[in-house]
Every structure is written in structure tokens, then in C-alpha cells.
Amino acid sequence: QEQLVESGGGLVQPGGSLRLSCAASRFTLDYPIIGWFRRTWGKEREGVAAINTTDGSTIYPDSVKGRFTVSRDTVKNTVSLHMNSLKPEDSAVYYCARARDAGPLTTWYLRYYEYSSWGQGTQVTVSS
């Protein structure tokens, strides 16, 4: 099974920025959608971004729209999540995952059960 590896988490002050990276073994036309999710204790995984690595289309929930940006590097096979104007409520373990089908990319892909391969997660803490 494919391994996805997240990196870039850490401690940041409110209002600050952080960039997370997700290294994938490959980008594929069959399973091109990679999503970012976060999870806090006692809550379900929340989708915060998804990208179609073939055409670069993206989608976000309202909670992060305008603050988070997802992008892909087709040479390095990485997907990045740029997070700006961070708030304490953004603190969570962040995961990247690959969707189990090819889309098209809609808000459906902000649901964690559409994904089959997951990374191990990286902790983001927003605190002063």
C-alpha cells in the first residue's frame, strides 16, 4: 500500500503561517485527488483542502477558505498546504490522504471516508 508522508508541523503563534508537505510515491491519473484533513481529540477528521494533482483544481471548506492554500509539485510528487492567519482552533494533527477514485473534485472529497491511503500525521499547535 502506498505511503504518504507528512512533514512541516510545529508550534506557531496566532496569526502566523505554516507550510505542511505531503510526499507521495507518485501522482497518478487513476487516483489523482489528495486531501488534507485535521483531527482533534474527540472529533471526526475534518477536511481542510483537496487538490486534483492532474489539473490543479482545489476545494476548501468555508472554515479555512482564504487562509489555506493547497498546491502540488508534479516534479517532486509533493502536495503542500500553506496555512496563513492561523488561529488556536486550527491546532490539530494534520493528515494527507489519497482518494479512492478519480473525481471530479467536489465538496464530496472533503469527507474522510472517500480516502483510502493515509499518512501518519503531523502536529500543528497554534498558541502564544
WOLINBEL-V315813 format. One record per residue. N is the residue number from 0. RES is the residue in one small letter. OMEGA is omega in radians with two decimals (999 if undefined). NEAR is the number of other ideal C-beta (glycine too) atoms within 12 Angstrom. Layout:
# WOLINBEL-V315813
N/RES/OMEGA/NEAR
N/RES/OMEGA/NEAR
This chain:
# WOLINBEL-V315813
0/q/-3.11/10
1/e/3.03/25
2/q/2.99/18
3/l/-3.05/36
4/v/3.10/24
5/e/3.04/33
6/s/3.02/24
7/g/3.12/27
8/g/3.11/31
9/g/3.14/22
10/l/3.14/17
11/v/3.13/26
12/q/3.04/18
13/p/-3.08/19
14/g/-3.10/17
15/g/-3.09/22
16/s/3.12/23
17/l/3.08/34
18/r/3.06/28
19/l/3.08/42
20/s/3.10/30
21/c/3.11/44
22/a/3.12/27
23/a/-3.14/34
24/s/-3.14/19
25/r/2.89/20
26/f/-3.05/29
27/t/3.08/21
28/l/-3.10/15
29/d/-3.10/16
30/y/-2.96/28
31/p/-3.00/31
32/i/3.03/44
33/i/-3.11/54
34/g/2.99/48
35/w/3.14/54
36/f/3.04/42
37/r/-3.11/40
38/r/3.00/24
39/t/-3.03/21
40/w/3.06/10
41/g/-3.12/7
42/k/3.04/14
43/e/3.03/15
44/r/-3.12/26
45/e/3.08/27
46/g/3.13/41
47/v/3.10/40
48/a/3.02/42
49/a/-3.12/41
50/i/2.97/41
51/n/-3.03/32
52/t/3.10/37
53/t/-3.07/20
54/d/3.09/17
55/g/3.12/21
56/s/-3.05/22
57/t/3.07/34
58/i/-3.09/32
59/y/2.96/28
60/p/-3.12/24
61/d/-3.06/14
62/s/-3.11/19
63/v/-3.07/32
64/k/-3.11/18
65/g/3.13/14
66/r/-3.11/26
67/f/3.08/37
68/t/3.10/27
69/v/-3.13/41
70/s/3.11/25
71/r/3.04/33
72/d/-3.04/19
73/t/3.07/21
74/v/-3.10/8
75/k/-3.08/17
76/n/3.09/25
77/t/3.04/30
78/v/-3.10/42
79/s/3.03/31
80/l/3.11/43
81/h/-3.08/27
82/m/3.13/37
83/n/3.10/21
84/s/-3.05/22
85/l/-3.12/34
86/k/3.08/25
87/p/-3.13/19
88/e/3.03/20
89/d/3.13/35
90/s/-3.09/27
91/a/2.89/34
92/v/-3.10/27
93/y/-3.11/46
94/y/2.90/35
95/c/-3.07/47
96/a/3.09/42
97/r/3.14/40
98/a/-3.06/39
99/r/3.04/23
100/d/-2.92/20
101/a/3.09/19
102/g/0.37/28
103/p/-3.04/17
104/l/3.08/29
105/t/3.10/18
106/t/3.06/19
107/w/-3.04/20
108/y/2.92/37
109/l/3.14/34
110/r/-2.98/22
111/y/-3.06/26
112/y/3.03/17
113/e/-3.00/29
114/y/-3.05/29
115/s/-3.12/18
116/s/-3.04/26
117/w/2.99/31
118/g/-3.07/34
119/q/3.10/19
120/g/3.07/26
121/t/-3.05/31
122/q/3.00/26
123/v/3.12/36
124/t/3.12/25
125/v/-3.04/29
126/s/3.06/18
127/s/999/13
